[in-house]
Amino acid sequence: MAERERVAINPAGSQPPGVPLTPGIRAGGFIFVSGQVGRGTVGGQAVLGADVREQTAFCLDNIKRVLEAGGSSMDRVVKCTVFMTDIGQFAEMNQVYQSYFSGEPPARTTVQVVALARPNLLVEIEAIALA
């Protein structure tokens, strides 16, 4: 791939997000993963995580799928941004988050936001990884 090329990453089986975004973009030696929310697929059905722990796991599983579809992996993540609607749940989110990264974790910023794009979402995570 040429250094200036931009390639969309759409994992197999992904449903269109319903908004104008691409799950991932490979460009300049990096993969940029759009914010992933606390929804996942269980038995072919879209499911909202019940609490911040489950939603964090769905976010990170979704990031993992995008990265793998782009030829990368979680151990190549260099930066994450975590958006939470209740920073009081930081410890619970962090416990799940750390289980997804072995060795040195990526750089990270965590911020509290008033709301996320849909009702009942508690966390959203975006990532940048080496391609």
N, C-alpha and C positions, 0 to 999 in steps of 0.2 A: 504494500500500500504506500503510495506517495505521501510524503510528510504533510502535504496540504490537503489531502483527501479527507472527506467527511462522510462517514458511513453510519446509517441508522441501524440500531439493534432492536429487533422485535422478537423476543423469545417465542419459540413455538408454543402454541396453545394459549397465548396471551389474548385477552379480550381487549379490543380498542378502549382506550381510557375514557372516551367520551368528551375529552377536551383536547385542544390542539397542542399535543406534546408527543415526543417519542420517548419510549422507556430508557433508551441509552443512545449515546452518540460516541463513535470511535473517531478520534481526531488527534493529530500531533503526538502520537505515542501514548495517549490516555484514553480511558473510557469514562465518560461523564454520565452518571446514572441519575435520571430525574427522581424527584422526591417520591418515595414509595410509602404508602400508608398502611395502616393496620388492618388491611383486608387481605385475605388469602383464599385459595381454592381448596375445598375439602370435598372429596367425592364428586368433583366436577361442579360444585356449587360455590358461588362467592359467599364468603363468611366474614363478618366483622369480628375482630378479636374481642373477647369479653372484658378484658382489663388491660392495663398498660403493659403487663408482661407478655400476654398473648399478642397484642398489637405490635409490640417491638419485635417479637419473633417473626410475625408475618412480614413486617417491613424488611428485616434482614434476609429472610428467605427470598423475598421478591428481588432484592438487590443481588443476591447470589445468582438467581436465575438469569438476570440481565447480564451480569458479568460473564457467566459461563457461556451464554449465547454469543458473547463478543470475544470469546477465547481468553478470558482472564479468570480471576478467582478472588476470593475474599482475602487471601494473604497478600494480594497485590494492591489492596486499597491503601491510598495515601492520605485521604481526608474524608471525613464525614461531617455533615451538619445535621443535628437532631433538633426538631421543632416539637415542643411539648405544650399541651394546653394547661398542664398543672405541674410546675417544677417541683412541687411537693412529692411527686412520684418519681423523682430522679433516681433514688436508690434502687427501686424496683426495675426501672428501665435499664439502669447501668448493669445490674446483675445479669440480665439477659444479654445485653449488648456485649459484655466482655467475653461471654461464652462463644461468640462467633469469631473471635480473633485470637490466634495463637501467637506467642512471641510478642514482639513489639506492636502495640495497637497503633492504628493510624492517628494522625492529628485529628482533633475533633472540636467542634463548637456546639454547645447546647444552649438553646434559648427557649424562653417561654413566650407563647403567642396567645392572642385573645381567642382565636378559633382557627380551625383548619378547614379545608374546602368542603367537607361534608359533615353533617351532624354526627355526634358520637365518636369522631376520630380523636384519639388522645395523643398520637405521636405520628410524625412523618420524618423519614430519614433520606437524605441524598448522599451520594458518594462519588468520589473521583478515584480511579484506579489506574495503575500502569496497564497498558494494553498487552 
